Amino acid sequence: MRPTRRALPGPSSRHVLARGVVASGTPKGLIEGMRPTVLLFDIDGTLVTTGGVGRRAIERAFEHAYGQPQACATFRLDGMTDRAIVRTAITALGAPCTDEAIDAVLKLYVAFLEEAVAQADMSRYRVHPGMERAVDTAVSREGFAVGLGTGNIRDGARVKLSRVGLYDKFAFGGFGCDHELRVELIRRGAERGAERLGVPLSECRVVVIGDTPKDVSAAKGIGAECIGVGTGAFTAEQLREAGAEKAFRTLEEPGALDALLDS
């Protein structure tokens, strides 16, 4: 029987090094009272805008597999995991929906995504303002583990972020291939971040950076913080109303980087 999952508890008085050395005092590189921090960045609408390459690739995959390129036309994709998107579309078509059927569509999707990304109009495929600076700054900090928290399967994340030179900046993540439910893949990303820091997850501050209420909900589901960015289909105000501790139009906005790094 699987153990019961618990939400993250509050701040701890212990301090750790990013390399995983636990100390009773404040280690070099950490300010007194700061906790080790796991940052999990969403991809689509948060880190980047891709000009619709993902939708085009999934449409081609369904056209190839089922002769139905508009299989996803009846629902919104924002914040959904890749597996959930494919499951919902196959079900809508009235076709048998097995794990094998989902895997087959996702294999096609990655192949078509690689083509779509390679041919993308780079005036519409861009990193959102402040994101690269935020990632680089956090990566350089002691006590920070910087990863992805995305509904994209790992190969999809690799293809999308490699095009703009971001993928190799993230050493770990929680992905759509880890779990179909966003809250569970976020939990897995947080666990991997804590493992990299060499400390229990309960001692970490975990922050999810995302652009949809589903990012907010997933963060809340594991007891993490959420910093919203209004770079997708939802405004910063809407994300605050959804429960984000803080939300900004972009991470270039005054105070955004401080909010991200303030552990």
C-alpha positions in Angstrom: 0.0 0.0 0.0 1.3 3.4 -0.9 2.1 5.8 2.0 -0.2 8.8 2.6 1.1 11.9 0.9 1.5 14.9 3.2 1.5 18.6 2.4 4.7 20.5 3.1 5.0 21.9 6.6 6.0 25.4 7.5 9.5 26.9 7.9 12.3 25.0 9.6 15.0 26.4 11.7 17.7 24.1 10.2 19.9 25.3 7.3 21.5 23.4 4.5 24.0 23.8 1.7 22.9 23.3 -1.9 25.4 20.5 -2.0 23.4 18.7 0.7 25.5 19.4 3.8 23.3 19.9 6.9 24.6 22.2 9.5 23.3 23.6 12.8 24.6 27.1 12.0 24.2 29.2 8.8 26.3 27.7 6.0 28.3 29.7 3.6 26.1 31.3 0.9 22.9 31.2 3.0 21.5 34.1 5.0 20.4 33.5 8.6 16.8 32.3 8.6 16.7 31.3 4.9 15.5 27.8 3.9 16.7 25.7 1.1 14.4 26.4 -1.9 13.0 24.3 -4.7 11.8 26.4 -7.7 9.5 24.7 -10.3 8.9 26.5 -13.5 6.0 25.8 -15.9 6.8 25.9 -19.6 4.0 27.0 -21.9 2.8 30.5 -21.2 5.3 30.8 -18.3 8.9 30.3 -19.5 8.0 30.6 -23.2 5.4 31.2 -25.9 5.8 28.8 -28.8 3.4 30.2 -31.3 1.1 27.2 -31.1 3.6 24.5 -32.1 2.3 22.1 -29.4 -1.3 22.3 -30.6 -0.2 21.8 -34.3 1.9 18.8 -33.3 -1.0 17.1 -31.3 -3.4 17.8 -34.2 -1.1 16.1 -36.6 -0.7 13.2 -34.2 -4.4 12.7 -34.0 -4.8 13.1 -37.8 -2.2 10.4 -38.3 -3.6 8.0 -35.6 -7.3 8.6 -35.9 -7.9 10.7 -39.0 -9.2 13.5 -36.6 -7.0 16.5 -36.5 -9.6 18.5 -34.5 -9.8 15.9 -31.6 -8.8 18.6 -29.1 -11.0 21.3 -30.4 -13.8 20.9 -27.8 -11.7 21.7 -24.7 -9.0 24.1 -23.4 -5.4 22.9 -23.2 -4.2 25.5 -20.7 -2.7 23.9 -17.7 -3.5 20.3 -18.8 -0.9 17.6 -18.8 0.0 16.0 -22.1 -1.4 12.6 -21.0 -4.6 14.2 -19.8 -5.0 16.1 -23.1 -4.6 12.8 -25.1 -6.9 10.9 -22.8 -9.6 13.5 -23.0 -9.3 13.7 -26.8 -9.4 9.9 -27.3 -12.4 9.7 -25.0 -14.2 12.5 -26.9 -13.6 10.5 -30.1 -15.3 7.5 -28.6 -12.3 5.4 -29.2 -10.9 2.8 -26.7 -8.6 4.8 -24.3 -5.8 2.6 -23.0 -2.3 3.6 -21.7 -0.9 2.0 -24.9 -3.2 4.2 -27.0 -2.1 7.3 -25.2 1.6 6.3 -25.5 1.2 5.8 -29.2 -0.3 9.3 -29.7 2.4 10.9 -27.6 5.2 9.2 -29.6 3.7 10.6 -32.7 3.3 14.0 -31.0 7.0 14.3 -30.1 8.0 13.5 -33.7 5.7 16.1 -35.1 6.7 18.6 -32.4 10.4 18.3 -33.4 9.4 19.2 -37.0 7.1 22.1 -35.9 9.7 23.6 -33.5 12.4 23.4 -36.2 10.1 25.3 -38.6 8.7 27.8 -36.1 8.5 31.5 -36.7 11.0 32.8 -34.1 9.2 36.1 -34.0 6.4 34.2 -32.3 8.6 31.7 -30.4 10.2 33.5 -27.5 11.2 33.5 -23.9 9.0 35.7 -21.7 10.5 38.8 -20.1 12.6 38.3 -17.0 12.5 34.5 -17.2 16.1 33.8 -18.3 17.5 36.2 -15.8 15.4 34.7 -13.0 16.5 31.2 -13.8 20.2 32.2 -14.1 20.1 34.1 -10.9 18.4 31.3 -8.9 20.8 28.7 -10.4 23.8 30.7 -9.1 22.4 30.9 -5.6 23.5 28.5 -2.8 20.6 26.6 -1.4 18.5 26.7 -4.5 17.4 23.8 -6.7 15.9 25.0 -10.0 13.7 22.7 -12.0 10.6 22.3 -14.2 7.1 21.7 -13.1 5.2 21.1 -16.3 2.5 19.0 -17.9 4.7 18.4 -20.9 6.2 14.9 -21.1 10.0 15.1 -20.7 10.7 14.8 -24.4 8.3 17.5 -25.2 9.9 19.8 -22.6 13.3 19.1 -24.1 12.2 19.9 -27.7 10.4 23.1 -26.7 13.1 24.6 -24.4 16.2 23.4 -26.4 15.0 25.7 -29.3 15.6 28.8 -27.1 18.6 27.4 -25.1 16.8 26.9 -21.8 16.5 23.2 -21.4 20.0 22.5 -20.0 19.5 25.2 -17.3 17.1 22.8 -15.5 18.7 19.8 -13.8 15.5 18.1 -12.9 11.7 18.4 -12.9 8.3 17.0 -12.5 6.8 16.1 -15.9 3.6 15.0 -17.6 5.1 11.5 -18.0 5.5 11.3 -14.2 1.8 11.5 -13.6 -1.3 12.5 -15.4 -2.5 14.7 -12.5 -0.7 18.0 -12.2 -0.6 18.1 -8.4 1.3 14.7 -8.4 3.9 15.7 -11.0 4.5 18.9 -9.1 5.0 16.8 -6.0 7.5 14.6 -7.8 9.4 17.7 -9.0 9.5 19.0 -5.4 10.8 15.6 -4.2 13.6 15.6 -6.9 14.6 19.1 -5.9 14.9 18.2 -2.3 16.9 15.1 -3.3 19.3 17.4 -5.2 19.7 19.6 -2.1 20.3 16.6 0.0 17.6 17.4 2.6 14.1 16.2 3.4 11.3 17.9 1.4 9.7 19.0 4.7 12.7 21.4 5.2 12.3 23.1 1.8 10.5 26.1 0.6 8.8 25.0 -2.6 7.7 27.6 -5.2 5.7 26.9 -8.3 6.0 29.6 -11.1 3.1 29.3 -13.5 0.5 31.2 -15.6 -2.7 29.3 -15.0 -5.1 28.6 -12.0 -4.1 25.0 -12.4 -0.6 25.8 -11.5 -1.9 27.6 -8.4 -4.1 24.7 -7.5 -1.3 22.1 -7.9 1.0 24.2 -5.7 -1.6 24.5 -3.0 -2.2 20.7 -3.3 1.3 20.0 -1.9 1.4 23.0 0.4 3.8 25.0 -1.8 3.8 28.6 -2.7 2.8 29.9 -6.2 4.1 32.9 -8.0 1.9 33.7 -10.9 2.9 35.4 -14.2 0.3 37.0 -16.5 2.1 36.0 -19.6 -0.4 33.3 -20.7 -4.2 33.4 -20.9 -4.8 34.7 -17.4 -3.9 38.1 -15.8 -1.8 38.5 -12.7 -5.0 39.7 -10.9 -6.8 36.5 -11.9 -4.0 34.4 -10.6 -4.0 36.2 -7.3 -7.7 35.6 -7.1 -7.0 31.9 -7.7 -4.8 31.9 -4.7 -1.3 32.7 -5.8 0.7 34.3 -3.0 2.1 36.9 -5.5 1.6 37.5 -9.2 3.2 39.8 -11.7 2.6 40.7 -15.3 6.1 39.4 -16.0 9.1 38.6 -13.9 10.7 41.9 -15.1 8.2 43.7 -13.0 9.7 45.4 -9.9 9.7 43.1 -6.9 9.2 39.9 -8.9 12.7 38.6 -8.7 12.9 39.4 -5.0 9.7 37.5 -4.4 11.1 34.5 -6.2 14.4 34.5 -4.3 13.1 35.5 -0.8 13.4 32.3 1.1 
